[in-house]
Amino acid sequence: MTTTIRPTIRFSDRVEAMQESPTLAVLNRATALIGQGVDIVDFGPGEPDFRTPPAVSEAGKTAIDLGYTKYTNASGLKALREAIAARYNTRYHLNLKQDQVIAGSWGKQELFNVMLALLAPGDEVIIPSPYWVSFPDQVEFAGGKAVFARTTVENHFRPTMSAIEAVATERTRGVILNSPNNPTGAVIREAELAKIVEWCASRDAFLVFDETYELFVYDGNEHASAAKWLEEYPETVIIVNSMSKTFSMTGWRLGYAIAHPQIISALGKIQRHSTSNPSTIAQHAALKALAGVDEDVQQMYAAYRDRRAWLVPALAALPGICCADPDGAFYVFPDVSAHFGKGPITDSQSFADFLLDEARVAVVPGAGFGAEAFVRISYATSIGRLHEGVRRIDAALRTL
């Protein structure tokens, strides 16, 4: 009798170390239940519930009809890179050129490429916490070490220079800021941002500034962009942005980075050996978006503003929920830890499981964002579904 030897599947350490995205885990479970016919109020997705502006969709269709379906430069169409540069030049009185811009398949790709391009093994990158779930894994995958600078509810989760400096070491290679923040909605103040930019420059560290939610800021708060310092500190500041949230183009998969030409060249080198160019069709659609669909964007903004105005006090009125007022984005990040130790609830994951099982409401556990006491709730859904979801959560919590 011949013994069959089965080969062993072996994964790299970097893949083994990666964590599953909690946002996708919630989405997958909620989607499975929806597929079974269960009515789920889904507060999990981090994407607009609005359709892509019609003019942008038409530009994509026209691109197909005109045969714009071939490869472009791996770093994106020259016209698109010029349009992105022009947008920032107009807004921040800069003089950017297209060689300072790269377009990628999504903003996440450019963030990943920056880490791969700039980190050596053991380099530390400081990330204010709570943080977007992918930041630490991107740093670790590139061989670096994620170091977390704590923010506080009392300061609306806004990053501070003092918190960053408190965790800095001689190995600090860079800082990642995300403002408006996912998951907290925090918007950094310009005076604080200026301190961080200058501190990074003085230490020969880079600053990655992710401003994916730049236009969604409320209640008199103002978006402060590190783009203001692109010309003063060109070797330091790296801007990452996306078409996904502002223009409701999540499925089109298009983002970009703005930085020193040498950094952009390095990102392009990585891109040429990984994905090559972003979708040619999406690039042509993006040209239309950047040319002006302001009315569509304002409609989205107004809806988010009104939903937020209703949702924050509604959640704060629920038993055992403490909900800070977010500055921007389209998330709230309530503290639910008062329910830990009740029934099956011991942490943010079991709280999210409880709501999905008992209330048929999907939320994202805060553990994946570095904040165990919290959950993330997206209000990128209709006001009617927000009302229904809060009603269900209220009913479920009163059974504990």
Secondary structure, 3 states (H helix, E strand, C coil): CCCCCCCCCCCCHHHHHCCCCHHHHHHHHHHHHHHCCCCCEECCCCCCCCCCCHHHHHHHHHHHHCCCCCCCCCCCCHHHHHHHHHHHHHHHCCCCCHHHEEEECCHHHHHHHHHHHHCCCCCEEEEEECCCCHHHHHHHHCCCEEEEEECCHHHCCCCCHHHHHHHCCCCEEEEEEECCCCCCCCCCCHHHHHHHHHHHHHCCCEEEEECCCCCCECCCCCCCCHHHHCCCCCCCEEEEEECCCCCCCHHHCCEEEECCHHHHHHHHHHHHCCCCCCCHHHHHHHHHHHHCCHHHHHHHHHHHHHHHHHHHHHHHCCCCCECCCCCECCEECCECHHHCCCCCCCCHHHHHHHHHHHHCEECEEHHHHCCCCEEEEECCCCHHHHHHHHHHHHHHHCCC
